[in-house]
Every structure is written in structure tokens, then in C-alpha cells.
Amino acid sequence: MLQQLYILPMLLFSVILHEIAHGWMALRCGDPTAKEMGRLTLNPIPHIDLFGSIIIPLASLASTGSVFIAWAKPVPVNPGNFRHFRRDEIFVSAVGPLTNIVIAIFSAFATAAFASVYAALPPGSHMEEAVVSFLVQMFYAGIYLNIFLAVFNLIPIPPLDGSHVLASLLPEKLGAIYHRVGMIGILLVIVAMQVPAVYSLVVHVVRALASPLEQIVGLSL
């Protein structure tokens, strides 16, 4: 487990920035709720969900050696303040997964950069090697972690981001009915991810999206 702790800083940063992006886009669309409640900040304290940001990731890391799912506190959004409800609902929902894709791209370039630094370290630089090695592993994990978060959140089952996008594209009455699935949806997703065929499909999608970023990393190796 201790060897895998490098993923936790990237995980916390990624889920927090995902939520900040929702709040920022909501503000751009006319809803200041997240800003007024102090949620447009990189300070992790207002964003940390004890269960989703700490307990679940640590339990997953201890039991499986990897983190299956984690989340920060959702930013408060009042769609009633949107200038164009259906359009803005799509924008606010989609920007979270898009942010994770951007973090994944940044992580690929950061991995390549720190790998080059590691290769250039003089012999005997044990402390420097340990620090740079940690950063290489952290950013490399950030590639797959953030692509997974983007793919996972785009699954069109409530309350994930993809469900809001889909509901906004459906006829209004049908979209309202669809939203009533609520938090039961996340249980459905977790159960579905235990089905080998579903999990394999998600893994294949993540690997396909990560492949171009692996090319960036490979340039430095």
C-alpha cells in the first residue's frame, strides 16, 4: 500500500479541480452559488468529503492496491439561475470530465519532463532521485486516473455528469423522470462495474484514450 501512496495527492487534486470546474462554469452561466459558498478555491478543506475523498480511496488502496472510485463534495449549483437552462446544464455538467482530460494531458507532459530530469541526475543523488521518481509515478498515474474519472463521470446514469447531459437532450418531461433515479444510480454503476464485461469495456476505453498520451511519455524514456 505504501508504494501506491503517490496516487493520493493526484487523486485529491483531480476530484477537487473537477468540482471547481463545475462551479466556475455555473458562474459563467449566471449561477453564483458556488462562488458565494466559497467553493471556487483550491483550498482542499471545503471540498473534502470524509467518506468519498479519504475513507473510500484508502480502503480501496489497502484492499486492492488501486483506487476504484473517489469524489469530492459536489459544488452547489442552482440551475434556476442559468441563462439558458438546457444548454447551460450541458456546459456545467460536461466541464468536469473535460477538466479531467486536460489534467491527464498535463500529467503526460509532466511525466515526460520529470523522467528527463531523472535521467539527467548525477550518480549518488539519492534524495533527488527519490523525489523525482515520486513525481514521475504520481503524474504517470494521473494520466490513467483522470481519463478514468472522465469516462466514469460521463456514464449516463444519475447522478453522474453524463446523466445531466443526457437529461438535457431528452424531452423535458422525460428528462425530469430520468433525473428521479437519483443516488440509486450510483449503486447501479458500482454494481455494473463488478460485471467483467462492463469493467473490461471501461478499461479498453480508458486505454484507447490514454494511448496518444503514452506516446508523449515515451518520448522521454
C-alpha positions as a printed Julia matrix, in Angstrom:
221×3 Matrix{Float64}:
   0.0    0.0     0.0
   2.75   2.48    0.94
   4.28   2.08   -2.52
   1.0    3.3    -4.05
   0.56   6.44   -1.94
   1.88   8.61   -4.77
  -1.57   8.42   -6.36
  -3.37  10.11   -3.46
  -2.16  13.73   -4.0
  -3.08  13.5    -7.68
  -6.44  11.94   -6.83
  -7.34  14.66   -4.35
  -6.23  17.43   -6.72
  -8.14  15.91   -9.65
 -11.51  15.44   -7.93
 -11.29  18.92   -6.39
 -10.47  20.62   -9.69
 -13.32  18.65  -11.28
 -15.76  20.21   -8.81
 -14.25  23.7    -9.08
 -14.74  23.48  -12.85
 -18.46  22.79  -12.35
 -18.76  25.83  -10.08
 -16.73  28.06  -12.4
 -18.83  27.15  -15.42
 -22.04  27.64  -13.41
 -20.83  31.15  -12.54
 -20.17  31.83  -16.22
 -23.73  30.68  -16.94
 -25.24  33.04  -14.37
 -25.26  30.99  -11.14
 -23.03  32.45   -8.38
 -24.0   29.83   -5.76
 -20.65  28.02   -5.65
 -18.72  31.29   -5.52
 -20.89  32.69   -2.73
 -20.37  29.49   -0.7
 -16.58  29.68   -1.04
 -16.23  26.63   -3.29
 -14.23  28.24   -6.1
 -10.96  27.72   -4.24
  -8.01  25.33   -4.46
  -8.03  25.08   -0.68
  -8.92  21.38   -0.27
 -10.72  21.72    3.06
 -14.1   22.99    1.73
 -14.09  20.26   -0.92
 -13.09  17.17    1.04
 -15.78  14.58    1.6
 -14.67  12.4     4.52
 -16.21   9.3     3.0
 -15.56   9.84   -0.7
 -12.22  11.67   -0.55
 -10.49   9.77    2.25
 -12.14   6.61    3.57
 -13.14   5.02    0.24
  -9.8    5.71   -1.54
  -7.73   4.45    1.42
  -9.91   1.35    1.83
  -9.67   0.62   -1.89
  -5.91   1.15   -1.86
  -5.49  -1.16    1.14
  -7.7   -3.93   -0.24
  -6.91  -3.9    -3.96
  -3.75  -1.83   -4.38
  -5.59   0.68   -6.56
  -8.28   3.33   -6.25
 -11.56   2.38   -7.94
 -13.64   5.45   -7.12
 -13.4    8.7    -5.18
 -15.18  12.02   -5.11
 -15.13  15.47   -3.54
 -18.17  17.3    -2.16
 -20.3   18.32   -5.14
 -20.33  22.07   -5.62
 -23.76  23.63   -5.04
 -25.4   24.65   -8.29
 -28.8   26.31   -8.76
 -29.91  25.67  -12.35
 -32.69  28.2   -11.82
 -30.05  30.9   -12.25
 -28.89  29.66  -15.64
 -29.46  31.99  -18.57
 -30.3   29.1   -20.92
 -31.28  26.15  -18.76
 -30.82  23.16  -21.07
 -27.69  24.48  -22.8
 -26.05  25.61  -19.57
 -26.87  22.33  -17.83
 -24.86  20.56  -20.54
 -21.96  23.04  -20.23
 -21.79  22.79  -16.42
 -22.0   19.0   -16.45
 -19.52  18.4   -19.28
 -16.81  20.74  -17.99
 -15.95  18.41  -15.08
 -14.92  15.41  -17.24
 -13.29  17.81  -19.72
 -11.18  19.18  -16.88
 -10.01  15.66  -16.06
  -8.95  15.18  -19.69
  -6.95  18.43  -19.51
  -5.28  17.24  -16.28
  -4.45  13.93  -17.99
  -2.75  15.79  -20.87
  -0.83  17.98  -18.42
   0.17  14.86  -16.48
   1.61  13.28  -19.62
   3.84  16.28  -20.31
   4.81  16.5   -16.62
   5.72  12.8   -16.61
   7.92  13.27  -19.67
   9.59  16.33  -18.14
  10.37  14.72  -14.78
  11.51  11.49  -16.46
  14.05  13.58  -18.39
  15.15  15.24  -15.15
  15.54  11.82  -13.51
  17.69  10.55  -16.38
  19.95  13.61  -16.09
  20.57  13.33  -12.33
  24.21  12.64  -11.42
  25.05   9.3    -9.74
  24.62   9.29   -5.97
  21.77  11.84   -5.88
  19.65   9.54   -3.75
  17.36  12.17   -2.23
  16.8   13.89   -5.57
  16.18  10.53   -7.25
  13.55   9.62   -4.65
  11.71  12.94   -5.04
  11.79  12.97   -8.85
  10.83   9.27   -9.0
   7.81  10.02   -6.8
   6.77  12.85   -9.14
   7.2   10.67  -12.24
   5.0    7.96  -10.71
   2.43  10.48   -9.46
   2.0   12.24  -12.81
   2.05   8.97  -14.77
  -0.74   7.65  -12.54
  -2.51  10.97  -13.14
  -2.87  10.14  -16.83
  -4.92   7.0   -16.29
  -6.63   8.26  -13.15
  -8.02  11.35  -14.87
  -9.06   9.56  -18.03
 -10.86   7.02  -15.87
 -12.57   9.83  -13.9
 -13.66  11.46  -17.17
 -15.01   8.21  -18.64
 -16.67   7.18  -15.38
 -18.39  10.53  -14.89
 -19.68  10.52  -18.46
 -21.62   7.29  -17.87
 -25.22   8.48  -18.44
 -26.65   7.2   -15.15
 -27.76   9.62  -12.38
 -26.2   11.34  -10.56
 -23.08  11.22  -12.76
 -22.31  14.13  -15.09
 -23.26  12.16  -18.19
 -26.8   11.8   -16.88
 -27.24  15.59  -16.74
 -26.01  15.9   -20.32
 -28.4   13.17  -21.48
 -31.35  14.55  -19.49
 -30.84  17.97  -21.1
 -31.01  16.38  -24.55
 -34.19  14.44  -23.79
 -37.7   15.94  -23.99
 -38.32  17.96  -20.81
 -40.82  15.58  -19.17
 -38.75  12.51  -19.96
 -35.63  14.23  -18.63
 -37.39  15.05  -15.35
 -38.44  11.41  -14.94
 -34.91  10.26  -15.72
 -33.45  12.52  -13.02
 -35.63  10.8   -10.38
 -33.31   7.8   -10.43
 -31.14   9.95   -8.14
 -28.47   8.4    -5.95
 -29.76   4.9    -6.68
 -27.96   5.32   -9.97
 -24.52   5.33   -8.4
 -25.28   1.97   -6.8
 -26.25   0.67  -10.22
 -22.95   1.92  -11.64
 -20.9    0.32   -8.86
 -22.71  -2.99   -9.34
 -22.28  -2.75  -13.12
 -18.53  -2.17  -12.71
 -18.31  -5.55  -10.99
 -19.53  -7.23  -14.18
 -16.38  -8.36  -16.05
 -17.72  -7.37  -19.47
 -18.62  -3.84  -18.31
 -15.35  -3.34  -16.45
 -13.4   -4.63  -19.44
 -15.2   -2.19  -21.74
 -14.36   0.77  -19.48
 -10.71  -0.35  -19.26
 -10.47  -0.63  -23.05
 -11.93   2.87  -23.49
  -9.51   4.31  -20.91
  -6.52   2.6   -22.55
  -7.57   3.82  -26.0
  -7.83   7.41  -24.79
  -4.52   7.13  -22.92
  -2.64   5.73  -25.9
  -1.78   9.12  -27.5
  -0.58  10.39  -24.11
   1.63   7.32  -23.73
   3.39   8.5   -26.89
   4.22  11.79  -25.17
   5.63   9.94  -22.16
   7.57   7.6   -24.44
   9.49  10.48  -25.97
  11.36  10.96  -22.69
  12.1    7.27  -21.97
